[in-house]
Amino acid sequence: MSHSRAAVLFVLCLAAFTINVATMIVNVSLPTLTREIDASSRDLLWIVDAFNLAFAALVLAAGSLSDRFGRKGALLAGLAVYVISSLLCAWSDSPGELILWRTVAGVSSAIIFPTTLSIISNVFPDRHERARAIGLWGAATGIAIAAGPIVGGALLNSYWWGSAFVFCAVLGAVTFALAAWLVPTSRDPQTPPLDVPGLLLSSAGLGALVHTIIEGPERGWASAQTLGGFAVALAVLGLFTLWERRQEHPMLDVTLFANLRFTAASGAVTFAFFSLFGFVFLIAQYFQFVLGYGVLEAGLRQIPVALSVAATSLLGTQLAVRFGSKAVVTGGLLVFAGGFLWISSVGRDTGYLAIALQMVMVGSGLGLTSAPATEAIMGVVPAAKAGIGSAVNDATRELGGTLGVAVIGSVALSIYRESIADAIPAGPLRDLAQESLGAASVAASRAGDPTLLTHAQEGFLDGLTAGCFVAAGVALVGAILVALFLPAHPQDDRA
């Protein structure tokens, strides 16, 4: 790898790191936002999910447009908007204002993220080099998992809440400057006409799907609103598919999904991030409200998972080239499932060494799954269409992650509430405690009753166990499907 291409790869990994670390920083900032800007539980949900909704709705369209108009320009435009929106987040005066600018940040991230992989794919056309580059890209994501809580915790302990968003803006500005200097431009050498209906249908369909998933736990999965939302989303996405099949120059060549290497690898990413995001949602609460770690300490305790993701992302892509994607991705999902089953046994007195080893197992499973599957996806897509290929990879991550938080979170919360109802007499304190483990901690403090918190912690651990079983089951199903359908090697390298 030449020095110039190594520099380009560094900048693209930094861009991916910037988006991922910001997501983790925002998650650890939520309790502080409750105190500082009077954000309700509903506000906190949308401070996170406004970003996710905008990202998921627009990522396919953004990836396609970057192929058409140029990937470097899209990267720079996205970073510029990201910096501005992060600064405006920092100086928001109300939850509504913060949600607005988080939505804009989601739009900018939908523009940025697909360009990172698509430029990598064009700068490294050789499969062996591309696999190593994608491994490093995956490692940057892994490092962000731990860096976000550590940086966020340190800033929130020392400065005002907006400093976390200022940090994101500064990181984005540095990435912008380096990208403007070092990153080459690339685009589809053809200039097909814009597929405007395809752009609109993909955005509407994905937006409706993600919005329905986000609202599912609140409205009820079997409610008319939720079922109607899924029906609308599937109808629009079905119409999008029919439209794309009839176009001479489609936004997304849906025949790619006839390639099992593309489809099975995309499914593996979806299964992996379903389990991962659901797990992250629960483990952060376990660290803070069961083991009593502060925000910064909880972040530091997650370093093992970050390091293992980074190491196995690098290793996994190289193993996939040598031994085949099927074996590596299947093995990764099996390790992933085993890690969740092990974590299901944690309790209030579990030692950190055991927890660290469990996180290494989960992180290793993710690294052996996500990076090799991403390499398989990008290896199928022609170089000229790398932007839309990258966007499909990003969309599967986002859909899997959003669904994982909603489903695993719903399962865990349902069991937690049942445990609270059985252990605590009816009344205002029980009503407050049933909202969340954090709310139960507040209720116990108000009542001066430590047994209330003990009951809540036991109920949370019951929910965590069930959530881990769901995560393990999904990962196991993914492993079986990958073993059945993912070809070990590409039939030929890229067009």
N, C-alpha and C positions, 0 to 999 in steps of 0.2 A: 504494500500500500504506500503510495507516494505521500510526501509531506503535505502537498496541497489537498489531496483527497482526504487525508486524515484530518486536516483542519476543517474541511467541509462537514465531515462526519461529526466532529466535535460540536459544531454549531447546531446541527440538526438534532443531535442528542440533547443539547442544552435547551432547544426549543421544546422538545418533548418533556424534558424534566420540568421546565417552567410551568407548563399546563398542569402536569400531575402534582407537583409540589403545592401549587396553589389550591388544588382540590383538597388535599390533606390539611393544609393550613386553615381553610375555611371550616372544615369539620371540627377541628379542635377549638375554634373560636366561638362556637355556638353558645356555650354557657356564658361566656363573657358578653355576648350580644344581648342575651336576656337581661342582664343587669344594666348595661350601658345605654341601650336604645329602646328598652322596654319591648323587646321582641317576644311575641307569644309563641306557643308551640307551633301554631299554624304558620306564623311568620318564619320560624326557623326552618320548617319543612320547605318553604318556597325560596328561602335564601339559598338553599342547596339545589332544589329541583328546578328552579327557573333556569339556572345554568345548564342542567342536564337536558331539559326539554328543548332549549334553543339549540344546543349542540346536536342532539339526536335528529331534530327536524331538518337541520340544514347541512349536515355533514356530507351527504351524498351529492347534493347540489353544489356545495363548495368544492368538493373534489373534482367534479366534472368541469366546473368553470376554471379551475386551476390548470387542467389539461388544455383547455381551449385558449386561455389568455396568457398563460405563463405561470409556472409554479413559484419562481422567486418573487415575482410581483405580488402573488397571493400571500406568500409567507410574510413579506414586509407589510402589506396592508393589514393583515390580521394582527401582527405584532403591534403596529401603531394603534389600532383600535383597542387592543388588549391593555396597553400601557395607560391610555386615557381612561378607559372604563375602570381599571384598578384604582387609579387616583380618585376618581369620582366615588367609588365604593368607600374609600378611606374617609372621605368627608361627607358621607351621607348623614342626614339629620334624623331619618326615620326608617323603620323597617321597609316601608313601601318604596322609598327612594333607593335603598340598598338592593332590594329585589329587582328594581328596574335596571340598575347598572350591572348586577350579576347576570341578567338576561343578555345584556350587550356583551359582557365577557364571554358568555356561552357562544354567541354568534362569532366572535373573533376567534375563539378556540376551534370552532368548526372549520374555519378557514385555515388556521395554522396547522392543525394536527395531520390532515391528509398530505400536506406538502412535505412533511418530514420524511415519511416513508417513500413517497413518489420520487423525491429528489435522490434519496439513497439508492433507489432502484435504478435510476438512470446513471448515477455516478459510478455504480458498481454493477456492470452488466454481467460479469462472470459470476456463476452461482456460488463458488467457494468464497469469493470475496464478499458477495452480497450477504451470504449466510453469516459471516463474521460481523459485518456491519449491522445487520438486523439484531444479532446477539447483543452488540454494544447498545443499540437503541433500546432493547428490552431491559438491559442492565440499568440504563438511566431511569426507566420507569420504576424498577425495583428500589433504587436508591432513594427516589422521591417518596416512597411509602414511609420510610423512617425519617427522612430529612424534614418533611412537612410538619409533623408533630413536634420535632425538636426545635426547629426554627420558630414555629408558631408559639410554642410554649415559652421559649426564651423571650420573644418579643412581648407577649402578653404579660409576662411576669415583670417586665422592666418599663414598658411604654404603654401608650394608650392603644385601644383596640384597633384603630385605623392603621397602626404601624405595620400590621400583618399585610394589609393590602398595598401599602407603600413599598414594602419589600418585593412583592410580586411585580409592581410597576417597574422598579429599578432593575430587577432581573430581566423583565421583558425588554427594557430599553437597551441593556447590554447585549442581549441576543439580537435585537434589531440592528445595532451597529455592526456586530460581527457578521451577521447575515448579509448586510448590504455590501460589506467589504469582501467576503470570502465565498459566498455561495453562488454557483453558476446558475444561469437561467436554463429552463428546458420547458418544452411544451409539445403537444401533439403536432407533428409536422404537417398534418392535414388541417384544414380550417373548415370543418363541417358546420352547417348552420346550427344555431342554438336550438336545442330541444326544449322550448319553453314549457309546453304542457307537461313534459316529463319532470322538469325541475319543480313545477308547482305540485304535481301529483305526489312525487316522492316526499316533498316537505310536508304536505298535508297528511299523508298516510302515516309517516313515521311520527309526526307530531301528535296525531290523534292516538296512536298506539302507546307512546310513552306517557302521554297525559293520563290515559286510562289506567296504565300500570301504577302511576304515582298515586292516583286517587282511589285505586282499588281497596287498599286497607281501610280507608276512611269510610267509603261508601258501602263496602261489603262486596266480596268477589262475585256473589250471586245476585246482586241488586240489578234492577232494570237499567240504571245508569251505566254500570260497569259493563254489562253484557251488550248494551247498545253501543257503548264506546268501542268495544272490541269489534262489533259487527261493522261499524262505520270504518274503522281503521283497516280491517281486512278487505272491505269492499273497495276502498280507495287504492290500497296497495294492489289488489287484483286488477283494477282498471289500469293502474300504472304498468303492471306487467304486460297486459294486453296491448297497451299503447306502444310500449318499447319494442315488442316483438314485431310490430308492423312498420317500424321506422327504418329507413335506410341508414340514418345516422343517429342511433339512440343515445340518450344520455348514459344509460347503463346497458351493456350487452348482456341481456338476461340469459343468453345461451351459455354464458360462463358457468351458470349453476348446473348445467348438464355435465360439467367436468367434476368428477367426484373428488379430485384433489382439492379443487377450489371450495366445493360445498362442504365436504367433511371437515376440512381445516377451519372453515368459518364456523361450523357447528362446534368444533372443539374450543375455539375462542369464546363462543357464547356460553358454553357449559362452564368453562373455567372461571369466567368473570361473574357468572351467576353465583357460584360458590364463594369466590373471593370477596365480593362486595358485601354479601350477606354476613360473612364471617367478620370482616372489618367493622361492620356496623355494631356487632355484638361485643367483640373483644375490647373495643375502646371503653365501653361501659364496664366491662369486667375489671379492667385495670383500674379505672378511676373510682368506681362505686363499691366494688367487692374487695379488691386488694388495697384500696386507699391511696393509689399513686396520684401525684399531681400531674398536670398537663405535660410539663417538661419531662418528668420522670417516666410517664407512660410512653412518651415518644422515644426516649432513650432505650426503654425496654423492648421496643419493636425493631431495634437494629438487627437482631439475628434474621428476621424474615427478609429484611431488605438486602442484606449481604448474600443470603442464600438465593434470592431471586436473581441478583446481579450475576453471581457466579454461574448458576445453572442456565441462565439465558445465553451466556457466552458458550458454555459447554454444549447446551442442547442443540443449537443450530449446527455445530460442527459434527455432533453425533448423528444428526438427521441426514447430513450429506453423506456420511460414511455408511451408516447402518439402515437408513431409511426412515422417513417421517412416521410411518405407521408404528414401528416399535417404540420410537422415542416419545411420541405424543401419547400413545396408549399407556406407556410406563409412567409418564408424567401425571396423567389423570389418576392412575391407580395410587401413586404416591400421595397425590393430593387428597384422595378419598381416605387413605390411611391416616393422614395427618388430622383430618377432621374427626375421625373416629377416636383418635387418641385424645384430642382436645375435649371431646364430649365428657371425659372423666374428670375434668378439673373441678376443684372445690375451693372453699374459702381458705384452706390451709395448704394448697398446692405450692410447692417450692418453685422458685424462679428457674432453677436449672431445668426442671422438667418442662416448664412452659417454654423456655428458650429452645429446647430440643424439638418440641412440638412445632414451634414457629419455623424452625429450620426445615422440618419435613414439609410443611405447607408451602413455604417459599420455594423449596426445591421442586415440588410438584408443579407450581405455577411456572417457574422458569423453564422446565422441561416440556411444558405444554404450550405456553403462549408464544414464545419466540420461534420455535420450530414450526408451529402452525402458521404464524405470520409469514415466515419464509416460504412456506408452501403456497400460500395465497398469492404473494407477490411474484412468485416464480411462474405462475400460470398466466398472469395478466401481461399483455403486450406492453412494452416500454412506453409506447405512445399513450396508453390509457392507464398509466400507473397511478394517477391522481384518483380516479374513480375506484381502482382496485384498493388503494389505501383507505379510501373512504368506506368501502364495504367492511374492511377489517375494523375500522374505528366504530362503525355503526353496530357491528356484532358485539363489540366490547361494551358499548353503552347500553344496548338493549339487554344484554345478559346481566350487567351490573345493576341496572335499574330494577329489573324483574327480581334479581336475587335479594336486594334490600327489601323490596315490597313483600315478597313471599316469605323469606326466612324471618324477616322482622315481624310479619303478621303471625306466623306460627309461634315464635318466641313470646310475643306480647300476649297472645291468647292464653298460653299456658301460664304466664306470669300473673295475669289478671285472675285466672281461676285459683291459683295458689293464694293470692292476696285475699280473695273472697272467702276462702276456706279458713284462713288463719286469723283474720282481723275482723272484729265486730263491725256491723254496718254503721256508717256515720261519715262526717266530713273528712276525717283523717283517712279512712279507707278509700273514699272517692279520690282524694289527692294521691294517695300511694299507688292507686291503680293506673295512674297516667304513665308512669315510668319509674325506673329505679332511682333516678335522680330526684324525682318528685317525692318518692318515699323517703329519701334521705332528709329532705326538707321537712316532711311531716314528722319524722322521728325526732328531729331537732326541736320542732315546735312543741311536741308533746312531752319531750324529755323522757322518751321511752325507747331504750336501745333494743328491746325485743321486737319492736315494730320493724326496725331496720334489718334485724336478723331474719325475720320472716320474709321480708322483701328480697333479701339477698338469696335466700334459699329458693324462692319462687323464680328469681331471675336465672339461677343456675339450672333449674328444671327447664326453663325456656331455652337457655343456651345449649343444653344437651340435645333438646329436640331440634334446634336450629342446625347444630353440627351434623345430626343424623340426616337432615334434609340435604345439606351441602354435600355430605359424603355420598348420598344416594344419587344426586344429580351428577357428581363427578364420575361415579361408577357407571351410570348409564352412558355418559359421554365416552368413557373408555371402551365400553362394549361396541358402541356405534363406530368409533374411530377404528377399532380393530377389524370391524366388518367391512367398512367402506372406504377408508382412506388409503389410496395407493401408496406404496412404500417410496416410490421414486417417480419423478416426472417422466412422461413418455419422451419428451425432448425438452431442451431448454427453451428459453423465451423466444417469441417471434420478434 
